[in-house]
Amino acid sequence: MSDVDQAAFRQATGQFPGGIVVVTTSGGHAMTVSAFASVSLEPPLVLFCAEKIARFHDAVLEAGAWAVSILAEDGEKTARWLATRGRPLEGQLDQIPHHPGPVTGAPLLDGAVAALECQTFAVYDGGDHSIIVGRVTAVETPPAPPAPGAASAPPARGPLVHHAGRYHRLRPTED
């Protein structure tokens, strides 16, 4: 048992902004995740943390392969839905446009700013969470911006960010 006040710990760590991703399995399981990071370029590794008591925890470990969709700034509704405890297991993604990843078959969200397909590489104990490391097997990125002088394209969308218990959009600073 720790002497650290859990509410104070949560408030303090919430001051560090993090991107929001959705992790999915080919079985249709999905979960909003804020604890996600790139680990290594060679081999290409990423990690996310899953609460051990969450239904998704066992589903992703069983699957062995999964996908990460990095949510765009307009993805708050999706993030909130897939973070809802007790939502139905069947049809979680029925109202969310997605397509199967070509390598893992795990759903990739159509509106994501980027997506990664992964095979589980390692799992570590992280207290009440598991730290799940995946080897990236495929990457899906948005189209490259047009070259200078080319026909204009719609502006790139930024990522959805979570900070101090709320969702935010990034705003570029003025140069």
KOLMARPA-130795 format. One record per residue: x, y, z of N, C-alpha, C in turn; residue in one letter. Coordinates in steps of 0.02 Angstrom, whole numbers, plus 32768, in hexadecimal, padded with zeros to 4 digits. Example, Ala and Ser with C-alpha at 12.3 -4.5 7.8 and 13.67 -1.06 7.14 Angstrom:
BEGIN
  n.east  n.north  n.up  ca.east  ca.north  ca.up  c.east  c.north  c.up  aa
    8294     7EE4  8186     8267      7F1F   8186    8294     7F5B  8186   a
    8282     7F90  8162     82AC      7FCB   8165    8285     8002  818A   s
***
This chain:
BEGIN
  n.east  n.north  n.up  ca.east  ca.north  ca.up  c.east  c.north  c.up  aa
    802A     7FC5  8000     8000      8000   8000    802C     803E  8000   m
    801B     806E  7FD7     8043      80AB   7FD0    802A     80E2  7FFE   s
    8059     810E  8012     8047      8148   803A    8030     8183  800F   d
    8034     817B  7FCD     8021      81B1   7F9F    7FD5     81B3  7F98   v
    7FB9     81EE  7F9F     7F71      81F8   7F97    7F5F     81ED  7F4D   d
    7F32     81BD  7F40     7F21      81AB   7EFB    7F02     81E6  7ED5   q
    7ED7     820D  7EF5     7EB8      8246   7ED3    7EED     827A  7EC0   a
    7F1C     8287  7EED     7F51      82B7   7EDE    7F7E     829D  7EA6   a
    7F8D     825B  7EA8     7FB6      823D   7E74    7F94     8243  7E30   f
    7F53     8233  7E2D     7F2D      8238   7DEE    7F2C     8280  7DD5   r
    7F22     82B0  7E02     7F20      82F7   7DEE    7F64     830D  7DD4   q
    7F99     82F9  7DF6     7FDD      830C   7DE0    7FEE     82EF  7D9D   a
    7FE3     82AD  7D93     7FF5      828E   7D54    7FC8     82A6  7D1B   t
    7F8B     82BD  7D2C     7F5E      82D8   7CFA    7F76     831A  7CDC   g
    7FA8     8338  7CFC     7FC3      8377   7CE1    7FF1     836B  7CA5   q
    8003     832C  7C9B     802C      831B   7C61    7FFD     8309  7C28   f
    7FFC     8331  7BF2     7FCD      8322   7BBB    7FE2     82E3  7B95   p
    7FB1     82BF  7B7D     7FBF      8283   7B56    7F8F     827D  7B1C   g
    7FA7     825F  7AE8     7F7C      8251   7AAE    7F4C     8219  7ABE   g
    7F17     8216  7A98     7EE3      81E4   7AA3    7EE3     81B4  7A67   i
    7EE6     8174  7A76     7EE4      8140   7A43    7EAC     810F  7A53   v
    7E98     80EA  7A21     7E6A      80B2   7A2A    7E90     8073  7A16   v
    7E92     8043  7A43     7EB1      8002   7A35    7E79     7FD1  7A26   v
    7E81     7FAA  79F0     7E4D      7F7A   79DB    7E6C     7F35  79CF   t
    7E40     7F02  79D3     7E55      7EBE   79C1    7E2A     7EA7  7986   t
    7E40     7E74  7963     7E19      7E5A   792B    7DD6     7E3E  7941   s
    7DCF     7E2E  7981     7D90      7E15   799B    7D5D     7E4C  79A7   g
    7D6F     7E8B  7997     7D41      7EC3   799F    7D43     7EE5  79E2   g
    7D71     7ED1  7A0D     7D79      7EF3   7A4D    7D9E     7F34  7A42   h
    7D8C     7F68  7A6A     7DAC      7FA9   7A62    7DAE     7FCD  7AA5   a
    7DE0     7FF8  7AAC     7DE7      801E   7AEA    7E0D     805F  7ADD   m
    7DF4     8095  7AFB     7E17      80D5   7AFA    7E53     80D0  7B29   t
    7E8C     80EA  7B13     7ECA      80E6   7B3A    7EED     812A  7B38   v
    7F03     8140  7B73     7F2B      817D   7B75    7F74     816D  7B87   s
    7F81     8131  7BA1     7FC5      811C   7BB2    7FE2     80F5  7B77   a
    7FFD     8119  7B47     8019      80FD   7B09    805A     8120  7AFA   f
    808C     80FB  7AE1     80CC      811A   7AD0    80F1     80F1  7A9D   a
    811B     8113  7A77     814B      80F3   7A4B    8185     80DC  7A78   s
    81A0     80A0  7A6A     81D5      8085   7A94    8217     8081  7A6F   v
    8216     8068  7A30     8254      8058   7A0C    8249     805F  79C1   s
    827C     8075  799E     827A      8076   7955    8291     8034  7937   l
    82C1     8012  7958     82DB      7FD3   793E    82E0     7FA0  7976   e
    82B4     7F72  797C     8279      7F6A   7951    8244     7F9F  7962   p
    8215     7FAA  7935     81E1      7FDC   7944    81B1     7FC2  797A   p
    81B4     7FE3  79B5     818B      7FCE   79ED    8163     8008  7A09   l
    8126     7FFA  7A1F     80FC      802A   7A43    80E2     8007  7A82   v
    80C8     802E  7AB1     80A9      800F   7AEB    8069     8034  7AFD   l
    803D     8010  7B1F     8003      8030   7B3F    7FF7     800A  7B80   f
    7FD2     802A  7BAC     7FC2      800C   7BEC    7F78     7FFC  7BF0   c
    7F67     7FC1  7C08     7F22      7FAB   7C0F    7F15     7F98  7C58   a
    7EDF     7FB2  7C74     7ECC      7FA1   7CB8    7EBB     7F57  7CBB   e
    7ED6     7F35  7CEC     7ECE      7EEC   7CF0    7E86     7ED7  7CFA   k
    7E5C     7F00  7D19     7E16      7EED   7D24    7DE9     7EFE  7CE8   i
    7E04     7F21  7CB6     7DDC      7F32   7C7B    7DD1     7EF4  7C50   a
    7D96     7EEE  7C32     7D87      7EB5   7C06    7DB8     7EB3  7BCC   r
    7DCE     7EED  7BB5     7DFB      7EF1   7B7C    7E3F     7ED1  7B8B   f
    7E55     7ED5  7BC9     7E96      7EBB   7BDD    7E9F     7E72  7BC5   h
    7E72     7E47  7BD9     7E78      7E00   7BC6    7E6E     7DF6  7B7C   d
    7E41     7E1D  7B5E     7E33      7E16   7B16    7E71     7E26  7AED   a
    7E95     7E5A  7AFE     7ED0      7E6D   7AD6    7F09     7E3B  7AE2   v
    7F10     7E23  7B1F     7F45      7DF1   7B2B    7F36     7DB0  7B06   l
    7EF7     7D9C  7B05     7EE4      7D60   7AE0    7EEF     7D67  7A95   e
    7EDF     7DA2  7A7B     7EE3      7DAE   7A33    7F2B     7DAA  7A19   a
    7F5A     7DC5  7A3F     7FA0      7DC4   7A29    7FB1     7DF5  79F3   g
    7F80     7E10  79D1     7F8A      7E43   799D    7F54     7E78  79A8   a
    7F65     7EB7  7999     7F38      7EED   79A7    7F4C     7F2A  797C   w
    7F21     7F5C  797C     7F2E      7F98   7956    7F24     7FD5  7983   a
    7F48     800A  7972     7F43      804A   7995    7F2E     807F  7963   v
    7EF7     80A1  7970     7EE2      80D9   7946    7EEB     8119  796F   s
    7F15     8146  7957     7F21      8186   7979    7EE9     81B5  7967   i
    7EC0     81C7  7999     7E84      81EE   798B    7E93     8235  7977   l
    7E6C     824D  7947     7E70      8293   7931    7E49     82BF  7962   a
    7E54     82FF  795D     7E37      8330   798B    7DEA     832D  798D   e
    7DCB     8312  7959     7D82      830C   7959    7D6A     82C8  7972   d
    7D96     82A2  7993     7D86      825E   79A8    7D6E     8258  79F1   g
    7D5A     828F  7A10     7D47      828C   7A57    7D0B     825E  7A63   e
    7CDA     825F  7A38     7C9F      8234   7A41    7CB4     81EA  7A41   k
    7CDF     81D8  7A12     7CF9      8194   7A0F    7D20     8182  7A4E   t
    7D4C     81B0  7A63     7D74      81A4   7A9F    7D48     8199  7ADC   a
    7D15     81C3  7AE3     7CE9      81BC   7B1D    7CC2     8179  7B1B   r
    7CA8     8167  7AE0     7C82      8129   7ADA    7CAD     80EC  7AEB   w
    7CEA     80EA  7AD1     7D14      80AF   7ADB    7D38     80B0  7B1F   l
    7D2C     80E5  7B47     7D44      80E7   7B8C    7D0C     80D9  7BBD   a
    7CCF     80D0  7BA5     7C96      80C4   7BD0    7C98     807D  7BEC   t
    7C9B     8078  7C2D     7C9B      8036   7C4E    7C56     8017  7C46   r
    7C56     7FD5  7C3A     7C17      7FB0   7C36    7BF3     7FB7  7BF4   g
    7C11     7FD8  7BC1     7BEF      7FDB   7B80    7BE8     7F95  7B64   r
    7BB8     7F89  7B38     7BAF      7F45   7B1D    7BEF     7F2C  7AFA   p
    7BFD     7EED  7B03     7C38      7ECF   7AE2    7C2E     7EC9  7A97   l
    7BF2     7EB7  7A83     7BE3      7EAE   7A3C    7BD2     7EF2  7A1C   e
    7BEC     7EFE  79E1     7BDB      7F39   79BB    7BF9     7F7A  79D4   g
    7C30     7F77  79F8     7C4F      7FB3   7A13    7C62     7FE5  79DC   q
    7C73     7FCB  79A2     7C8A      7FF7   796B    7C55     8000  7934   l
    7C18     7FEA  7941     7BE4      7FEE   790D    7BD8     8034  78F3   d
    7BDC     8066  791D     7BCF      80AB   7909    7C0E     80D3  78FA   q
    7C47     80B0  78F8     7C88      80D1   78EC    7CA5     80B7  78AB   i
    7CAD     80E3  7879     7CCA      80CC   7839    7D10     80AE  7844   p
    7D1A     8073  7829     7D5A      8051   7831    7D63     801E  77F9   h
    7D9F     8005  77F3     7DAF      7FD2   77C2    7DE2     7FA2  77E1   h
    7DE3     7F64  77CA     7E13      7F34   77E7    7E5B     7F44  77D1   p
    7E88     7F3E  7800     7ECF      7F47   77EF    7EE5     7F0E  77C1   g
    7F0E     7F1D  778F     7F22      7EE9   7760    7F4E     7EB2  777D   p
    7F6F     7EBF  77B5     7F9D      7E8D   77D2    7F7B     7E67  780B   v
    7F5C     7E8A  783A     7F40      7E69   7875    7EF5     7E5D  7870   t
    7ED3     7E81  7844     7E8A      7E7E   7841    7E68     7EA7  7877   g
    7E8F     7EC3  78A5     7E72      7EED   78DA    7E58     7F2D  78BA   a
    7E1F     7F47  78D3     7E02      7F83   78B6    7E30     7FC0  78BD   p
    7E35     7FE5  7886     7E57      8026   7885    7E20     805A  787B   l
    7E1F     808D  78A6     7DEB      80BF   78A2    7DF8     80EE  7867   l
    7DC5     80F8  783E     7DCC      811F   7800    7DE2     8167  780C   d
    7DCC     8186  7842     7DDC      81CC   784E    7E1D     81D8  7874   g
    7E44     81A4  7880     7E82      81AB   78A7    7EB7     81D3  7881   a
    7EE2     81F5  78A6     7F19      8219   7885    7F51     81EA  7871   v
    7F53     81AF  788F     7F82      817A   787C    7F6C     813A  78A0   a
    7F84     8102  7887     7F73      80C2   78A6    7FAE     8092  78A1   a
    7FB3     8066  78D2     7FE9      8035   78D4    7FCB     7FF0  78E1   l
    7FE4     7FBE  78C0     7FD2      7F79   78CF    800C     7F59  78F3   e
    7FFD     7F31  7927     8031      7F17   7952    8026     7ECE  7965   c
    805D     7EAC  7973     805D      7E6A   7991    8079     7E72  79D8   q
    805A     7E52  7A09     8073      7E58   7A4D    80BB     7E3F  7A50   t
    80E7     7E68  7A6B     812E      7E5A   7A71    8140     7E45  7AB8   f
    8122     7E68  7AEA     8130      7E5A   7B30    80F8     7E78  7B5A   a
    80EE     7E5B  7B95     80BD      7E75   7BC5    80E0     7E79  7C09   v
    80DB     7EB3  7C29     80FB      7EBE   7C69    80C7     7ED1  7C9D   y
    80D5     7EBE  7CDC     80A9      7ED1   7D13    80B4     7F1B  7D21   d
    807D     7F3F  7D28     8080      7F86   7D39    804E     7F96  7D6F   g
    8050     7F72  7DA7     8021      7F7E   7DDD    7FDC     7F68  7DCA   g
    7FAC     7F97  7DCA     7F67      7F84   7DB8    7F5C     7F84  7D6C   d
    7F91     7F90  7D46     7F90      7F8E   7CFD    7FC4     7F5D  7CE3   h
    7FBC     7F48  7CA5     7FF0      7F24   7C80    800D     7F54  7C4D   s
    804E     7F51  7C44     8070      7F78   7C11    8079     7F49  7BD5   i
    8056     7F58  7B9F     8055      7F2C   7B65    807F     7F4C  7B2E   i
    80B4     7F2A  7B1B     80E1      7F43   7AE7    80D2     7F1E  7AA7   v
    80CB     7F42  7A71     80BD      7F23   7A31    80F1     7F34  79FC   g
    8100     7F02  79D3     812C      7F0D   799A    8100     7F24  7960   r
    810F     7F5D  7944     80E7      7F7A   790E    80F3     7F52  78CE   v
    80BC     7F3B  78B0     80C1      7F13   7872    80A7     7F38  7835   t
    8083     7F6F  7840     806A      7F98   7809    8059     7FDE  7823   a
    805F     800F  77F7     8051      8055   7808    8024     8072  77D3   v
    7FF1     8096  77E9     7FC5      80BB   77BB    7FC7     8104  77CF   e
    7FDC     812E  77A1     7FE0      8176   77AF    7FB4     819C  777E   t
    7FA3     81DA  7791     7F7A      8202   7763    7FA2     8214  7725   p
    7F7F     8228  76EF     7FA4      823C   76B3    7FD3     8276  76C3   p
    800A     8277  76A0     803B      82AD   76A9    801C     82EF  7691   a
    8030     8327  76B0     8016      8368   7699    802E     8375  7652   p
    8008     839D  762C     801C      83AB   75E7    805D     83D4  75E5   p
    8081     83CB  75AF     80BF      83F0   75A5    80AE     843A  759C   a
    80DD     8467  75AD     80D1      84AE   75A3    80BD     84BC  755B   p
    808A     84E3  7552     8072      84F5   750F    803F     84C4  74F4   g
    8036     848A  7513     8006      8459   74FC    7FC0     846E  7514   a
    7F8E     844D  74F9     7F49      845C   750E    7F44     8452  755A   a
    7F1E     847E  7579     7F1A      847C   75C2    7EF1     843F  75D9   s
    7F04     8426  7612     7EE1      83EF   7632    7EC2     8408  7672   a
    7E93     83E3  768D     7E77      83FA   76CD    7EAE     83FD  7702   p
    7EA8     842A  7732     7EDC      842E   7765    7EE0     83EE  778E   p
    7F1C     83DD  77A3     7F27      83A1   77CB    7F04     83AA  780F   a
    7EE7     8373  7827     7EC8      8375   7869    7EFB     8361  789E   r
    7EF6     837F  78D7     7F23      836F   790D    7F08     8335  7936   g
    7F2F     831F  7968     7F1A      82E7   7992    7EEC     82FF  79CB   p
    7EC6     82D1  79E6     7E9F      82DE   7A22    7ECD     82D4  7A5E   l
    7ECB     8303  7A8D     7EF7      8303   7AC7    7ECD     8303  7B07   v
    7EE7     82E2  7B3A     7EC6      82E1   7B7C    7EF4     8303  7BAE   h
    7ED8     8334  7BD2     7EFF      8358   7C04    7ED1     836F  7C3C   h
    7EE5     8364  7C7A     7EC0      837B   7CB5    7E77     8364  7CB4   a
    7E6D     8325  7C9D     7E2A      8308   7C9F    7DFC     831D  7C67   g
    7E16     8340  7C35     7DEC      8357   7BFD    7E0F     834B  7BBB   r
    7DE6     8344  7B86     7E01      833E   7B43    7E10     8384  7B27   y
    7E45     8387  7AFF     7E5A      83C7   7AE2    7E71     83BD  7A9A   h
    7E73     83F4  7A75     7E90      83F5   7A32    7ECE     841F  7A36   r
    7F00     840C  7A0F     7F3D      8434   7A0D    7F32     8471  79E1   l
    7F4D     84A8  79F6     7F4C      84E5   79CD    7F94     84F8  79BF   r
    7FA5     8502  7980     7FEA      8516   7971    7FFA     855B  798F   p
    8037     8563  79A4     804D      85A5   79BC    805F     85D0  7980   t
    8057     860F  7988     8069      863E   7952    80B5     8646  7951   e
    80D2     8645  7915     811B      864D   790E    812D     8696  7916   d
***
